[in-house]
Amino acid sequence: MSKQAPIKRSLQRKWQKSKPKPTNRNSKKKSNGIGSLMENRRCHLRKKKREVKVSKTDPESGLLVKNERERVFAYSYHTACDRNGWILQTYVTAANVHDSQAFFVLFERVKREIQSCPEAVCVDAGYKTPAIAKYLLEQGVKPIWPYTRPKTKDGFFRKSDFVYDEYFDCYLCPNDQVLSYSTTNREGYREYKSDPAVCRSCPYLHQCTQSKSYTKVVTRHVWQDYYEEAEHLRYVPEYRELYALRKETIERDFADMKEKHGLRWTHYRGLEKNEAQAMLVCAAMNLKKLANYLWKAKHRPFFSFAWLPILPTFFENIVYLWNKMGFRHSSETHFVNSLRRVSQK
């Protein structure tokens, strides 16, 4: 041990000599505990800050993340149509704008177009938010949206397993314990927390939470009542049949836009040009639909009404021949003779 000590001291002196001297006087001072904590906090915030990528060729477009590997700059086309597939309005946004943010502009455009308020609106899962439910129900419009699977980990309790008590404003867990109201966060969700002393000895702790503080937190939006009212409308048979028309109307319109009108890819730069293209494409699709309706209206009367005077005589002859052939005389000769008699009449 005595022989190694001088070697260590000599290496330490060499390392201090080779160490570059600080140029700033403030760097010589040792930072206290509060300063180091603040510096670590700043570094954490810099890493946590969301990086927004902007296209150099088209800054108005948004980054669309399709999967883990594919990321493209694109635009989103929000379109509304009636139950017969006629396109009413369209609205173009950057791809990084959420669908729920574009709904309000699109709905106001539809109201101006039809000069009234629709009775019901069938929307996709991207528009399934409490804000949209409140916005539509306050105007007397029925929001109809699809079922979405809960995003809970396998083996854990779902949010539906926790019962909300409206009178006492609290939640009850599957173990009949109370989750009291704690605070309301900036996103508009009320937080209900459990008692750590009770959860520590709970037999369902491994199915409830992975919190190190043994605290279960359940959130509820301040407009959750509107959201639940819209959820109940999904089970009405009339609205279920109405939602089934989506695949025949708006989904068909989107398919025609992509396959027949080249909207699978963006051909222009800027929101203004893309929205003008969307308007022209929607107008062309409505004109084609109108042409088909006019053609059918022109030719259908001939097929539907021209044969009405002949139909009674035709059916009488069919019944007459059937009776002759099937019940009275089954011979081929009598069938031919009956045809001759009908032709002579």
ABEGO torsion letter per residue (X at the ends): XAAAAAAAAAAAAAAAAABBBBABAAAABBBBAAAAAAAAAAAAAAAABBBBBBBAABAABBBBBABAABBBBBBBBBBBBBAAGBBABBBBBBAABBAAAAAAAAAAAAAAAAGBBBABBBBBAAABBAAAAAAAAAAGBBBBBBBBBBABBBGBBBAAABBBBAAAGBBBBAAGBBBBBABBBAAGBBBBBBBAAAAAABAAAAAABABAAGBBBBBBBAAAAAAAAAAAAAABAAAAAAAAAAAABAAAAAAAAAAAAGAABBABBEAAAAAAAAAAAAAAAAAAAAAAAAAAAAAAAAAAAAAAAAAAAAAAAAAAAAAAAAAABABAAAAAAAAAAAAAX
